Amino acid sequence: EAGVTQSPTHLIKTRGQQATLRCSPISGHTSVYWYQQALGLGLQFLLWYDEGEERNRGNFPPRFSGRQFPNYSSELNVNALELEDSALYLCASSNRVMNTEAFFGQGTRLTVV
Amino acid sequence: AQTVTQSQPEMSVQEAETVTLSCTYDTSESDYYLFWYKQPPSRQMILVIRQEAYKQQNATENRFSVNFQKAAKSFSLKISDSQLGDAAMYFCASGTGANSKLTFGKGITLSVRP
């Protein structure tokens, strides 16, 4: 069974640009979570999608947004990139009905220059 | 709101020895879950062990076990017979459900000496 897959693995953007990160959950998982892992700050919760709806949002500005598609894959968009957005962005998925824990992808390393 | 605190940034253990990683948490929820995740250099977070707060028995998974002290809001991870492959960053996390959003501690870097 394929795990959670994220693309791209690495992404380099210039300040002010937009970045789009993608996540494919494990088959059968309807929930997708996004976390930001900045150096020295641990993982910070960004967004939670389930069944196509945004269920919860962390303490991040509105330029962080996303969506979940009918096949449960998800996109995270970061607009007007700032240098401090440089971080590892981790996606996780879970099966809400089965109450499984979250399984993580390998992340997208975003570097803003 | 939930908070998770890991106060030790680094620890080291001799191969085959036992090490305990500390974690404290705070939550206003009556029902919650606690987790330990491992993050090796490959960056992928791997679930090590989980504990349901309503269960009094401490969870165990092979060489990994927890010491869950609910009143003290403490959730430590014990790794027995440490192996070189255990070297990684370990994160303690809490959530209101097994599949809810998680609140993470800042992590601890564990090194294993051969």
Interface residues (C-beta under 8 A of the other chain):
Chain A: S31 Y33 Y35 G40 L41 G42 L43 Q44 F45 W48 N56 G58 L88 L90 A92 S94 N95 R96 N99 T100 E101 A102 F103 F104 G105 Q106 G107
Chain B: Y33 F35 Y37 S42 R43 Q44 M45 I46 L47 R50 F91 A93 G97 A98 N99 K101 L102 T103 F104 G105 K106 G107
